[in-house]
Amino acid sequence: MTQDPASARSEIRIDTSKPHPARMYDWFLGGKDNYPVDEEMARQLLTVDARGRDMARVNRAFMHRAIRWLSAQGVRQYLDVGTGIPTEPNLHQIAQEAAPESRIVYCDNDPIVLAHAAALLRSTPEGATDYIQADARDPESILERAGKVLDFDQPVALSMLALLHFLGDEDGAHDIVAKLVDQLAPGSYLVLSQVTGDFDPEGAAKAVGMYKARGLTLRPRSRDELAAFFDGLELVEPGVSLTAEWHPELGEPVPVQGDDPIPGWAAVARKP
C-alpha cells in the first residue's frame, strides 16, 4: 500500500466546519460516516430535489453495471479517482468477483476515506488493491503512485464517478481528464458520470448557490458538455445516456420517486 493505514489514521484531521461531498454522498446512501454539517447541507439539497438519495443510489448502480461490462471486455486494471467512503459492494469487489486477478487503485483526497482505507484493500489473493490519498487536481502524482500497482502499458479503466461536477472549468477539469487518459494504453476505457441541470436549470442554479455559499464547487454539465470529455475516444453504446439507462440489463433496477429522469449523465468510452 502507498501509505500505511494505521499510521495514516493517527494523523487524520477531518474538517467538520463545512460539508464535504464524499460525506454528503455517504449520508444520501444511508451511511454513518458523516457529520451534522454534512446532513444539514444534504437536507437543504433535498428541498431543491427530493430525490437526492435516489441520485446517489442510481450513480452507485451505474458503477456496478459499468464494471461488470468492463470485466466482460477483458479489463483487469482499474484506476478509480474520487473513490468516496467505502460502500459495499465496492468497485474491487465487483471486478474481482468477475475476474479475481483484477488490480484496482483507489484515489481520494478526503481524510475520512483514508480512515476506511482497510475496507478498500481486501483483495483476492490473485489480484491487488491499493489506496492513494491524493487530489484529482494532481494527475501526475496519481499516475506516478498508481504505477506501482498498475501496468500502464496494458489497458486500464479510469473511472471518475460523480466527481467532475465538483471540478469547475477553472480547476482545469478537461486538462485533468486529458492528462490521465493520455497515459493510458490503447484499449483502455474512461468511465464518467455527472450531475446535470438539463432537466431543471432553476433547481440546478439553486444547488450551485448553496455550494458556493459554503465555499464549495458544483458544476452541473449538459449532455454535450459531458460528451466533450470523451473527444478522441470511442463511445460505447448507448453513448452519453441518462445514468439509469446505461445498460440496465447488467443490474437490478433502482426504485426512484416519480417519473421524471434522475438528472445525471453517464458514459463509457474506449481509447483507440
C-alpha positions as CSV (number, residue, x, y, z in Angstrom):
1,M,0.0,0.0,0.0
2,T,1.2,3.5,-0.7
3,Q,0.6,4.7,2.9
4,D,0.4,2.5,6.0
5,P,-3.3,2.9,7.0
6,A,-2.6,2.6,10.7
7,S,0.0,5.3,10.8
8,A,-2.1,7.4,8.4
9,R,-5.2,7.2,10.6
10,S,-3.3,8.5,13.6
11,E,-2.5,11.7,11.5
12,I,-6.1,12.2,10.2
13,R,-7.5,15.7,10.7
14,I,-11.1,15.8,9.5
15,D,-12.5,19.3,8.9
16,T,-16.1,19.4,10.2
17,S,-16.5,23.1,9.8
18,K,-18.0,22.8,6.3
19,P,-19.7,19.9,4.4
20,H,-17.7,17.6,2.2
21,P,-19.2,16.0,-0.9
22,A,-17.9,12.5,0.0
23,R,-19.6,12.6,3.4
24,M,-22.8,14.0,2.0
25,Y,-22.9,11.2,-0.6
26,D,-22.4,8.8,2.3
27,W,-25.4,10.4,4.1
28,F,-27.6,10.1,0.9
29,L,-26.6,6.4,0.7
30,G,-27.7,5.8,4.4
31,G,-24.1,5.7,5.7
32,K,-22.9,6.8,9.1
33,D,-19.6,8.4,8.2
34,N,-20.8,11.9,8.0
35,Y,-21.3,14.9,10.4
36,P,-24.1,17.3,11.2
37,V,-22.8,19.8,8.8
38,D,-23.0,17.3,6.0
39,E,-26.5,16.2,6.9
40,E,-27.6,19.8,7.1
41,M,-26.4,20.6,3.6
42,A,-27.8,17.3,2.2
43,R,-31.2,18.1,3.7
44,Q,-31.1,21.5,2.1
45,L,-30.4,20.0,-1.2
46,L,-33.4,17.8,-0.8
47,T,-35.5,20.9,-0.8
48,V,-34.3,21.6,-4.3
49,D,-34.8,17.9,-5.5
50,A,-36.3,15.4,-3.1
51,R,-34.6,12.6,-5.0
52,G,-31.1,13.2,-3.7
53,R,-30.9,9.7,-2.2
54,D,-32.2,8.3,-5.5
55,M,-29.4,10.1,-7.4
56,A,-26.8,8.6,-5.2
57,R,-28.2,5.1,-5.5
58,V,-28.6,5.4,-9.3
59,N,-25.0,6.5,-9.6
60,R,-23.8,3.7,-7.5
61,A,-25.7,1.2,-9.5
62,F,-24.2,2.6,-12.7
63,M,-20.8,1.9,-11.3
64,H,-21.7,-1.7,-10.7
65,R,-23.0,-2.2,-14.2
66,A,-20.1,-0.4,-15.8
67,I,-17.6,-2.6,-14.0
68,R,-19.4,-5.7,-15.0
69,W,-19.4,-4.6,-18.6
70,L,-15.7,-3.7,-18.5
71,S,-14.8,-7.1,-16.9
72,A,-16.7,-8.8,-19.7
73,Q,-14.4,-6.9,-22.2
74,G,-11.3,-8.3,-20.5
75,V,-10.4,-5.3,-18.4
76,R,-8.3,-6.3,-15.4
77,Q,-7.0,-3.0,-14.2
78,Y,-8.9,-0.1,-12.7
79,L,-8.0,3.4,-11.5
80,D,-10.9,4.9,-9.5
81,V,-10.4,8.7,-8.8
82,G,-12.8,10.2,-6.4
83,T,-13.5,6.9,-4.6
84,G,-15.6,8.2,-1.7
85,I,-16.4,6.4,1.5
86,P,-16.5,2.6,1.0
87,T,-20.0,1.2,0.5
88,E,-20.3,-2.5,-0.3
89,P,-20.1,-3.8,-2.8
90,N,-17.1,-1.7,-3.8
91,L,-15.6,-1.5,-7.3
92,H,-12.9,-4.0,-6.5
93,Q,-15.5,-6.5,-5.2
94,I,-17.4,-6.3,-8.5
95,A,-14.3,-6.5,-10.6
96,Q,-12.7,-9.4,-8.6
97,E,-15.9,-11.3,-8.5
98,A,-15.8,-11.4,-12.3
99,A,-12.0,-11.8,-12.5
100,P,-10.1,-12.5,-9.3
101,E,-6.8,-11.4,-10.8
102,S,-8.1,-7.8,-11.3
103,R,-5.9,-5.0,-9.9
104,I,-7.5,-1.8,-8.5
105,V,-6.1,1.5,-7.3
106,Y,-8.5,3.9,-5.5
107,C,-7.8,7.6,-5.1
108,D,-9.5,10.3,-2.9
109,N,-8.5,13.4,-1.0
110,D,-11.0,13.2,1.9
111,P,-9.3,12.2,5.1
112,I,-12.4,10.2,6.2
113,V,-11.9,7.9,3.2
114,L,-8.3,7.3,4.3
115,A,-9.8,6.3,7.7
116,H,-11.6,3.5,5.9
117,A,-8.8,2.5,3.6
118,A,-8.6,-1.0,5.0
119,A,-12.0,-1.7,3.5
120,L,-10.7,-0.8,0.1
121,L,-7.7,-3.2,0.4
122,R,-9.5,-6.5,0.9
123,S,-8.2,-8.0,-2.3
124,T,-8.4,-11.5,-3.6
125,P,-5.1,-13.4,-3.3
126,E,-4.8,-13.4,-7.1
127,G,-5.4,-9.6,-7.5
128,A,-4.4,-6.4,-5.8
129,T,-5.9,-3.3,-4.4
130,D,-4.3,-0.1,-3.3
131,Y,-5.4,3.3,-1.9
132,I,-3.8,6.7,-2.8
133,Q,-4.5,9.8,-0.7
134,A,-4.3,12.5,-3.4
135,D,-6.2,15.2,-5.1
136,A,-7.7,14.8,-8.5
137,R,-6.1,18.1,-9.4
138,D,-2.7,16.4,-9.2
139,P,-2.9,13.8,-12.0
140,E,0.9,13.5,-12.3
141,S,1.1,12.3,-8.7
142,I,-1.8,9.9,-9.1
143,L,-0.3,8.3,-12.2
144,E,3.2,8.0,-10.6
145,R,1.8,6.3,-7.5
146,A,-0.8,4.2,-9.2
147,G,2.0,2.9,-11.5
148,K,3.4,0.9,-8.5
149,V,0.3,-1.4,-8.8
150,L,-1.0,-0.9,-12.3
151,D,0.8,-1.6,-15.6
152,F,0.1,1.4,-17.8
153,D,1.4,-0.5,-20.8
154,Q,-1.7,-2.6,-20.5
155,P,-5.4,-1.4,-20.7
156,V,-6.7,0.4,-17.6
157,A,-10.3,1.5,-16.9
158,L,-10.2,5.1,-15.5
159,S,-13.4,5.8,-13.5
160,M,-14.3,9.3,-12.2
161,L,-17.8,8.8,-11.0
162,A,-19.9,11.7,-9.6
163,L,-16.6,13.7,-9.4
164,L,-16.4,16.1,-12.3
165,H,-19.3,18.2,-11.1
166,F,-17.1,19.1,-8.1
167,L,-14.4,20.3,-10.5
168,G,-15.1,23.6,-12.2
169,D,-13.7,24.6,-15.6
170,E,-11.4,27.0,-13.7
171,D,-10.0,23.9,-11.9
172,G,-8.9,22.6,-15.3
173,A,-11.4,19.7,-15.3
174,H,-10.8,18.9,-19.0
175,D,-7.0,19.1,-18.6
176,I,-7.1,16.7,-15.6
177,V,-9.1,14.1,-17.5
178,A,-6.9,14.5,-20.6
179,K,-3.7,14.1,-18.7
180,L,-4.9,10.9,-17.1
181,V,-6.3,9.4,-20.3
182,D,-3.1,10.4,-22.2
183,Q,-1.1,7.9,-20.1
184,L,-3.5,5.0,-20.7
185,A,-2.6,2.3,-23.2
186,P,-4.8,1.7,-26.3
187,G,-7.7,-0.4,-25.4
188,S,-8.2,1.4,-22.1
189,Y,-11.6,2.9,-21.0
190,L,-12.8,6.2,-19.5
191,V,-15.9,6.0,-17.3
192,L,-17.7,9.2,-16.2
193,S,-20.9,10.2,-14.5
194,Q,-22.0,13.8,-14.0
195,V,-24.9,15.8,-12.5
196,T,-26.8,17.9,-15.0
197,G,-29.1,20.9,-15.0
198,D,-30.6,19.9,-18.3
199,F,-34.0,19.0,-16.8
200,D,-34.3,21.6,-14.1
201,P,-32.0,24.6,-14.7
202,E,-33.6,26.7,-12.0
203,G,-33.1,23.9,-9.4
204,A,-29.5,23.3,-10.5
205,A,-28.8,27.0,-10.1
206,K,-30.1,27.0,-6.6
207,A,-27.9,24.0,-5.7
208,V,-24.9,25.7,-7.2
209,G,-25.6,28.7,-5.0
210,M,-25.9,26.5,-1.9
211,Y,-22.5,25.0,-2.6
212,K,-20.9,28.4,-3.4
213,A,-22.2,29.8,-0.1
214,R,-20.2,27.2,1.7
215,G,-17.0,27.6,-0.3
216,L,-17.7,24.5,-2.4
217,T,-17.8,24.0,-6.2
218,L,-20.8,22.5,-8.0
219,R,-20.6,22.5,-11.8
220,P,-23.6,20.8,-13.4
221,R,-22.9,20.0,-17.1
222,S,-25.1,19.4,-20.1
223,R,-25.1,16.2,-22.1
224,D,-22.9,17.9,-24.7
225,E,-20.5,19.2,-22.1
226,L,-20.0,15.7,-20.7
227,A,-19.6,14.3,-24.2
228,A,-16.7,16.8,-24.7
229,F,-14.6,14.9,-22.1
230,F,-14.7,11.9,-24.5
231,D,-13.2,13.7,-27.5
232,G,-10.9,11.3,-29.4
233,L,-12.3,8.3,-27.7
234,E,-14.8,5.7,-29.0
235,L,-18.1,5.9,-27.0
236,V,-19.6,2.6,-26.1
237,E,-23.3,2.2,-26.9
238,P,-25.6,3.8,-25.9
239,G,-23.2,6.8,-25.8
240,V,-23.8,9.5,-23.3
241,S,-27.1,8.4,-21.6
242,L,-29.1,9.0,-18.5
243,T,-27.2,7.3,-15.7
244,A,-30.1,4.9,-15.0
245,E,-30.4,4.0,-18.7
246,W,-26.8,2.8,-19.3
247,H,-27.0,-1.0,-19.9
248,P,-29.8,-1.5,-17.3
249,E,-29.8,-5.3,-18.1
250,L,-26.5,-5.6,-16.2
251,G,-28.0,-4.8,-12.8
252,E,-31.1,-4.6,-10.7
253,P,-33.3,-1.5,-11.3
254,V,-33.2,1.2,-8.7
255,P,-36.6,2.3,-7.5
256,V,-36.9,6.1,-7.6
257,Q,-39.5,8.7,-6.8
258,G,-41.7,9.9,-9.6
259,D,-41.5,9.5,-13.3
260,D,-39.0,12.3,-14.2
261,P,-35.5,11.4,-15.2
262,I,-32.8,11.3,-12.5
263,P,-30.7,14.4,-13.5
264,G,-27.4,12.7,-14.4
265,W,-25.5,11.7,-17.5
266,A,-23.0,8.8,-17.8
267,A,-20.9,7.2,-20.4
268,V,-18.1,4.7,-21.1
269,A,-15.6,5.2,-23.9
270,R,-12.6,3.2,-25.3
271,K,-9.2,4.6,-26.1
272,P,-8.3,3.5,-29.7
